[in-house]
Amino acid sequence: MRWDGQDISGDDDAALPGLRRMAGLVRTVRTPEFAGITFHEVAARSVLNRVPEASQMPFRWTVNPFRGCSHACVYCYARATHRYLDLDTGADFDSQIIVKVNAPEVLRRELARPTWTREQVALGTNTDPYQRAEGRYRLMPEIIGALTDSGTPLSILTKGTLLRRDLPLLSEAAQHVPVSLGISLAFIDEDLQQLVEPGTPRPRARLDLVEAVRAAGLDCHVMVAPVLPWLTDSREHLDALLGAVARAGATSATVFAAHLRPGVRDWYLQWLREHRPHLVADYQRLYGRGSYAPSAYRTWLAERARPLLRAHGLDKPARLRTPEDPAPSPPAGAPEAVMQSALF
């Protein structure tokens, strides 16, 4: 099907049950370019989300242009959000994608309010803003522009190599507002990575993206998360991954264990039963009825990771780069192709 000519109303009988009640539903789109994925375009009333004060997150505001994610990571903590639409947290989360097609315009309006105090806004905290559909919808350039024009600091966390497209824009933004970029990469074993997060770019592509971010004159933090017990928490795996991250030029990294919230836990355990059945009982014992690995495991993982982060020079705290900071040097030995990559 084509992208145009598929208008539906918010109460169309063919729409999925939760979507029939969604205010602002514009149309549903299917296309061979994204086989097996359905996009539900909505006109959002608001896109600037306030983070609850009780949250431990280092930011108070987020923007998420998409709900649902074609990256299909079996561990994704955002899966539970699809329940609000009467969609399931498994296959529907991977294939029924909500697109806030008017997000840039709404954001500009919200940032122009006299009450806006220019606090940091984080992107990529729920679903990835650079999942494949961003190549079609191109929401991020205008979102970045709106934040920059309003003088608002911004941070982006992504697995998507499409970020490379916007590096010139982000380099320019960093001359005016604090900017922080983070790449999520938890695997060095490509076969395992493709099993666990089949819709994401491969590890080598993300390491190349780290190099491109640095070549563009920006710091690059790497989130080694989630670490999966008995799958990616060995010293050998973490050492190999952090070594590759350091060689790519990352300026810092953090290591976190997986947490399995309701809506995620069942989907992940289903994946384990299919691919690593011998670990199901171990996970059930480790996590019990909770969402988080016990403090003893998290302490053990932190103690394992700490000397590796230090050895690879990745133990510096991540921070927003301010316009006053000198541009960081690209990684030593970066090839000319990498140095030019941000221009294309």
Secondary structure, DSSP 8 states (H G I E B T S, - for coil): --SSS-B--TT-TTS-HHHHT-TTEEEEEE-GGGTT-EEEEE--S---EE--TT---S-SEEE-SEES-TT--TT-GGGGGGGGGT--TTHHHHHEEEEETTHHHHHHHHHTSTT-----EEESSSS-TTSTTHHHH--HHHHHHHHHHTT--EEEEES-GGGGGGHHHHHHHTTTS-EEEEEE---S-HHHHHHHSTTS--HHHHHHHHHHHHHTT---EEEEEEE-TTTT-SHHHHHHHHHHHHHTT-SEEEEEE-B--TTTHHHHHHHHHHH-GGGHHHHHHHHTTSSB--HHHHHHHHHHHHHHHHHTT--S----B-TTS------TT--HHHHHGGG-
